[in-house]
Amino acid sequence: MHPETAPHDQGLLDVGDGNLVHWEVSGNPDGKPALVVHGGPGSGSSPRSRRYFDPEAYRVVLFDQRGCGRSTPHASDPAADLSVNTTAHLVADMERLREHLGIDKWLLYGGSWGSTLILAYAEAHPGRVSEIVIASVTTTRRSETAWLYEGVGRFFPEAHERFRAGAGDAPDVVGAYAALMDHPDRAVREKAAADWCAWEDAVLSAEGMGTPYTDRVDDARLGFVRICSHYFAHGAFLEEGALIRDAHRLAGIPGVLVHGRLDMGGPLTTAWELARAWPDAELHVVERAGHLGGEETRERILAALDRFAKG
């Protein structure tokens, strides 16, 4: 990966509805603009993602989506209004940030939930996107959410039973967790967040990369689970299948999709369907990788970003 860099500019952007979105810029101020769109939803940006970009070639923008990271108000506070935290709001925030930074077009990079938000933005504003690089493709269809929180449970029945019990065995387990994360008692919210993260880690346990979800602590964990359950309980506020249906809007935008064959949380089907609907996209299947990737996944992402740096 490329050398570590520090931001040379950062701030809080007022995006309305009482929300301030944190952003930062690193790399070459005159370089090719690139936006990192983090996953989750609600994970917050990671400084490590800067290292995918050649700091001499790229002007790298990171931001924390509404309610997480260093953006305010933080979703861990039950008083934070999530009715103004939807995919449409996040797309508008990205466009406002682009205008604020004086960028004409930017490359978009991200993975998992980040890929959903990238696709939603690019299909709404295709003229503002130069290239797209996505790892672990998801479009957050209700069918994909049903797989992650119900279907894949057949491979992890013990953990899934505990996950369902944490929601009181409600028929709509994701909706039940979303309700628990709005409970006034912090102890109730903390238990629900711990149960949710334990399930997420169980799904990825065969990848041998520890417990990245359970490792989140305190407000970061509470905010992450509250935002995740909020989005997933509402189908990401998108019409089912719309992102793949409207992928024709990406025509002319070069894309690289990198997906692990062994991704239990987000099966390869979605990446395959997207690649077939988006003729300018290349799909790279990493045979022994899962959702979190690994060395070969990193190499493919770095190669794509180094190639696009010259464009």
Order of alpha helices (4+ residues) and beta strands (2+ residues): beta-beta-beta-beta-alpha-beta-alpha-beta-alpha-alpha-alpha-alpha-alpha-alpha-beta-alpha-beta-alpha
